[in-house]
């Protein structure tokens, strides 16, 4: 069995003097942008275009897009229930215990009352990362969260390079890694879906010409992208 080992995504630069520079993803915000720049430099060198002293990053890096789902777009949602999942049962159980421990007291002061939102916020941050689910429209893959319902992440289906589905050590659900053609790798965990929902999710992705790789039948190493 593979234990809880963690790998880290990196970009490797080899200089002409054989010196090697490793750039690790956890040290950078939006690591994919660095990959885009490095790829641009690499392609420019290959094409003998060595005028790289002044690069216009605005012309290299992708611009932020606005996404809109029209009412006539067909959408399919892949979700069972975050409440009935192992993560959800544990989350709502702890929330119930927290409320009971506070309100079962005879007296409540301001200090105790202020602890309630702090504890609830902590529990949301701790468990909600495993409560993602997925919607596929005509053009987009949309990642939503059952607890942080205001959050939505859109991916243009035509820009997705591949989707990998993994199961990690001591993970009750599965992890979806979305890799785009612009070197962007985004990871989302979900304990919301049953096996039949995962199968339907993969089938729908393949219908939209998205490459899907699923090794969730075994434990794999966790990767930080």
N, C-alpha and C positions, 0 to 999 in steps of 0.2 A: 504493500500500500504506500502511496505517496503521501508523506506528511505535509503539513502546512507550509510548504516552501513558497517563496515569493520571488518572481523574476521581475526585472525592470526593463522596459523598452529603452533603447538607446540609439543614437546616431553615431556612427564611427567615421572619423576623418583620418585618412592616411596621407601624410605629407610626402613630398618628393625625397626628403632625407630619411624616409622610413619611420618617422615619428608618428605615433598613433594618438589621436585625441578622442576620448569617449565623452559624449554628451548624454546625460541621463535625464529621462523625462520628469522625474520628481523635482528636479531643480529649476524647471521652467514652467511658466504658465502658457497654455496653448502651445504645447510642444510641436504640434503639427505645423505651425507657422514657421518655426525654425527649419523643419524638414523641407518645406516649400522653398525657402531661401537657399538652402544648401543644394537642393536639386536644381534650382535655377543656375547657381554658380557652376555646378558640375556639367550641366548641359551646355553652358556658355563656353566652358573650357574645351569640351569635346568638339564644339563647332568652331573652335579657335577664335571665339569672340572674347577677347581678354580685356575689354574695356569695362571693367567692373568697379572702377574707383568710385563712381557715383551711381548707386542703384536707386531707382524710384520704387520704394516698397509698396506704394499705393497701386502701382501697375503689376506688381508681382503677387501680392497677397490678395486673397478673395475678399470681396466686399460683402458686408452683411446683407442678407436677403430678407425680404418680407414674405411671409407665408400666409396663404389664405385658402381655407377650404370652402368652396362654394356649396350652396344647398343642393345642387344637382350632382355633386360628386358622390359616388358610391364609397362607403366606408365599411370596413369590417374590424370589429374590436375583439381582441383576444385577451380574455380576462375571466376568471371564475369568481373568487371572492377573497379579498384581503382579510376579512373578518374571520373566515373559516380556515385560513391557512395556519400553519404552526406559528409563523411569525405574528400573525394577527391575534391569535388566541393569547399568546404570551404578552403582547403589547397591551391589549385591552384588559387582560388580567392584572397587569401591574398598575394600569391606570385606575382600575376599580379599587385595588388594594390601597392605592395612594389616597383616593378620595375618602375611602372608608376610614383610614387612619387619621385623616384630618377632621372630618365632620363627626366622627364618633366621640370626639372630645367634648367635654362639657362647655369649655370656653375657647373662643378663638380670638387671638389678638392680631394686630396688623402684621407682625413679623411672621406668624404662622400662615396667615392668608397669602402673603407675598411669596411664600415657598411653593404654593400650588402651581402657578404658571411656570415657575422655573423648572420644577420637576417634570411637568407635562411637556415643556419644550425640549428638555433633555431626552425624554423617552421618544418623542417624535424624531429627533435627530438620530437617535440610536437605532430605531427600527424602520423608519420610513424608507430607507435606501433599499430595502428588500421588498417594497410594495409597489414596484413599477408594473405597468402593463402596456399593451401595444395596440395601436390602431393603424390600419393600412388603408389609404385612400387611392384614388386613381394615380396620384403623383407622389405621395409622400408616405414615409413611415413616421408615425408620431409616437413618441414615448411620453406616457402620462404617469402620474403618481396618485395612488388612492388617498393618501393622507395630505400630501402637498399638492392639492388638486389644482392650484393656480399655475403650476409648472408644466410646461409643454416644450418638448424638444422635437424639432422638425428635421427630417432628412429627406432630401430629394432622392427618389428611388433610382434615378438615372446616374446619380453621383455616388452610389454605394458600390464599393469594390467587392465586399463580402460581409457576411455575418457569421460569427462563430458563437456557438452555444456550448458552455462549459458547466461542469459541476465541480466545486472546490471542496476541500477538506472541511468537514463539519458544517456544510452549507445545506440548509433545508430546501432551498429553491435552486434556481439556475442563474447563470450569468450570461448576458448577451453582450458580445463585443461587436460594435458597428464600425467597420473600417471603410472610409471613403476614398475616392480616387485622389483626393487632395491631402492624403496622409493623416487625416484626422481619425483617431481611434477613441471611441467613447464606450464606456462600460456601464451597464445597467443590470442590477440584480432583481430577480422577481421570484417571490414565493406564492404569487397569486394564481398561477396557471396550473391546471392538471395536465397529465400527459397528453390527453386528447386535444387540449388547447395548444400545447406546444407543437403537436403534429400538424394541426390546421394552420398554425402560424408559419411553419416552414413551407407547407404546400403553397400558401398564398404568396410568400416571398418568391418562390421559384416560378410561380405564374408570372411574376413581374420581372423575370430574368435577373434575380438577385442570387448570387452564389451563396449557398448555406452549407456550413460545416458544423456538424453536431457530434461532439465526443462526450456528451453528458452521461453516457452509460458507464463511465469510469471517472475516477477522481483525477483531476489535472491540476497543475501548478497555477497559482494565481499570478497574473502579470499586471504590473502597474504601468499604464500607458500615459 
